[in-house]
Amino acid sequence: MSDEQRPDDRAEDPTSEGTDPSADPHHADDAEPTGSHLPATIARGMSPPPPPRRTGVFVDVDDLREHVGGLLRSILGGHEVDAFGNFTFTHENARVFVTVATSPIGPQIGVFSVTNVDIDLDPDLAGFLLTTNHRLGFGAFSYDPKNRAVWLRHTLLGTTIDLPELQSAVAAIATTAAGLDERIRDRFGGRTFQEAPDDVQQRMEPPSPDGGDGPANAGGYL
């Protein structure tokens, strides 16, 4: 994903955070330092900013991306942005990503964590992932054969996203990933995502929901 420049006319909107340069998700003061377990504002003893005000139903993906960035700053106090334009942060050594993208049924928000890499899918691992999925309230485990990686993913429809909905999904994915990545490594081999080299971590890109290798049910047809 590429992080596109937002239109200049948004700066005139008094409800937009775009009027404050420090509120931009790419601004260095808002970003979580690499390797840190706490967002920068929380680490400095500062309170997270209040959530942005809603502006109605989101149709434009760039408007939604700006809104999601503001919600994440309110939840976390800060975040990083990766090479694909995804929001990302660390929770107890688990790296969590939040994506915003278009899809045939409207803009979508993905919350995911790559928990393990360099791991082969065998019947024992498959059985563990499926039985774990049965108990999860948010998200589901999947296997990425291209990168030999285990993912934990949850998708939200972005048109009416609000703070409690995003916060619940982010918290659930972060805590589940942090609680199971080492268990998966110890039982089935490989290594956790945080143990992988930087080049391995940086090439992990989620499937696109607008086609290609994206979700098979992204079209929304019954």
C-alpha positions in Angstrom: 0.0 0.0 0.0 1.2 3.5 -0.6 0.4 6.4 1.8 -1.1 9.0 -0.5 -1.0 12.7 0.1 -4.3 14.0 1.5 -6.1 16.8 -0.3 -5.2 20.3 0.9 -8.8 21.4 1.3 -9.2 19.1 4.3 -7.1 21.6 6.3 -10.0 24.0 6.2 -12.4 21.5 8.0 -12.5 22.5 11.7 -13.3 18.9 12.6 -10.3 17.5 10.8 -7.0 16.7 12.6 -5.2 17.6 9.5 -4.9 21.2 10.8 -2.4 20.0 13.4 0.9 18.7 11.9 1.6 16.7 15.0 -1.6 14.7 14.5 -0.4 13.3 11.2 0.3 9.5 11.4 3.7 10.1 9.7 4.8 12.8 12.1 7.9 11.7 14.1 6.5 12.9 17.5 3.4 10.6 17.1 5.3 7.5 16.0 6.2 4.8 18.4 10.0 4.4 18.6 11.2 1.2 16.8 11.5 -1.6 19.3 9.5 0.3 22.0 6.7 -1.5 23.8 4.9 1.8 24.6 3.7 4.5 22.3 5.8 7.6 22.6 3.2 9.8 24.2 2.5 7.2 26.9 6.2 6.6 27.5 6.5 10.4 28.1 3.7 10.3 30.7 1.3 12.1 28.4 -2.4 11.3 28.1 -3.6 10.0 24.6 -5.5 12.6 22.6 -9.3 12.4 22.5 -10.8 10.5 19.6 -11.7 12.4 16.4 -15.3 13.4 15.9 -17.3 11.4 13.5 -18.1 13.0 10.1 -20.7 10.6 8.9 -20.5 7.4 6.8 -17.0 6.9 5.3 -16.9 6.2 1.6 -13.5 7.6 0.6 -10.6 5.4 1.7 -8.3 8.4 2.4 -10.9 10.0 4.7 -11.2 6.7 6.5 -7.4 6.3 6.8 -7.2 9.7 8.5 -10.0 8.9 10.9 -8.5 5.5 11.8 -5.2 7.2 12.5 -6.9 9.5 14.9 -8.7 6.7 16.6 -5.4 4.7 17.0 -3.7 7.8 18.5 -6.6 8.0 21.0 -6.3 4.3 21.9 -2.5 4.0 21.9 -1.1 7.5 22.2 1.0 6.9 19.1 1.9 4.4 16.3 4.3 3.8 13.5 3.6 3.6 9.7 5.3 0.8 7.8 6.6 0.7 4.2 3.1 -0.2 2.9 1.4 2.6 4.7 -0.1 0.4 7.4 -0.4 1.6 11.0 1.6 -0.6 13.3 2.6 -0.9 17.0 4.1 -3.5 19.4 2.3 -5.1 22.3 4.3 -7.5 24.5 6.7 -8.4 21.6 3.8 -9.0 19.2 3.7 -6.7 16.2 0.2 -5.6 15.2 -0.8 -3.9 12.0 -3.9 -2.0 11.1 -4.7 -1.6 7.3 -7.2 0.6 5.5 -8.1 -0.4 1.9 -10.9 -0.4 -0.6 -13.1 -3.5 -1.4 -16.1 -4.2 -3.6 -18.4 -3.7 -0.6 -16.8 -0.5 0.7 -13.7 0.5 2.6 -12.4 -2.1 5.0 -10.1 -2.1 8.1 -7.9 -5.0 8.7 -6.3 -5.7 12.1 -3.7 -8.5 11.9 -0.5 -9.9 13.5 2.0 -12.2 11.9 2.6 -14.4 14.9 5.1 -16.9 13.5 7.4 -17.4 10.5 9.6 -20.1 9.1 7.0 -22.7 10.1 5.6 -25.5 8.0 1.9 -26.3 8.0 1.4 -29.9 9.1 -1.7 -31.7 10.4 -0.8 -30.9 14.0 -0.4 -27.2 13.4 -3.5 -27.1 11.3 -5.5 -28.8 14.0 -4.2 -26.4 16.6 -5.1 -23.3 14.6 -8.6 -24.5 13.7 -9.5 -25.6 17.2 -8.1 -22.3 18.5 -10.3 -20.4 16.0 -13.3 -22.1 17.4 -12.8 -20.4 20.7 -11.8 -16.9 19.4 -14.3 -14.0 19.6 -12.3 -11.8 17.4 -10.1 -12.8 14.5 -9.0 -16.1 13.1 -5.7 -17.8 12.5 -4.6 -18.6 8.9 -1.5 -19.9 7.1 0.5 -18.0 4.5 2.3 -20.6 2.4 4.3 -18.1 0.4 6.0 -16.8 3.5 5.6 -19.9 5.7 3.9 -17.8 8.2 1.0 -17.9 10.7 -1.3 -14.9 10.7 -4.1 -13.8 13.1 -6.5 -11.5 11.2 -9.8 -9.7 11.8 -11.7 -7.5 9.3 -14.0 -4.6 10.0 -16.3 -2.7 7.6 -15.0 0.8 7.6 -18.0 2.8 6.6 -19.3 3.3 10.2 -16.3 2.5 12.3 -16.1 4.0 15.8 -13.7 4.0 18.7 -15.2 1.1 20.8 -15.4 -1.2 17.7 -11.8 -0.5 16.6 -10.5 -0.6 20.2 -12.1 -4.0 20.8 -10.6 -5.5 17.7 -7.1 -4.1 18.2 -7.0 -5.2 21.9 -8.3 -8.7 21.0 -5.8 -9.3 18.2 -2.9 -7.8 20.2 -3.4 -9.8 23.3 -4.2 -13.1 21.5 -1.0 -12.7 19.3 1.1 -11.9 22.3 -0.3 -14.9 24.2 0.1 -17.5 21.5 3.1 -16.7 19.3 5.7 -18.3 21.7 3.4 -21.3 22.4 3.2 -21.9 18.6 7.0 -21.6 18.3 7.7 -23.9 21.2 5.3 -26.6 20.0 5.6 -26.5 16.2 9.0 -24.9 15.5 9.9 -21.8 13.5 10.3 -18.5 15.2 8.1 -15.6 16.3 7.7 -12.6 14.0 9.7 -10.4 16.3 12.6 -12.9 16.1 12.7 -12.8 12.3 15.3 -10.6 10.5 14.2 -7.2 9.4 14.0 -8.1 5.7 11.6 -10.9 6.6 9.4 -8.7 8.7 9.3 -5.9 6.1 8.1 -8.1 3.2 4.9 -9.2 5.0 2.0 -7.5 3.3 -1.6 -8.5 3.8 -3.7 -9.8 0.9 -5.6 -7.0 -0.9 -9.4 -7.1 -0.3 -10.0 -5.5 -3.8 -9.1 -8.5 -5.8 -6.0 -10.6 -6.8 -5.1 -12.8 -3.9 -7.6 -11.1 -1.5 -10.4 -12.8 0.4 -12.6 -15.0 -1.7 -15.8 -13.5 -0.3 -14.8 -9.9 -0.7 -17.4 -9.3 -3.3 -20.2 -9.7 -0.8 -22.4 -11.9 -2.9 -24.6 -14.6 -1.4 
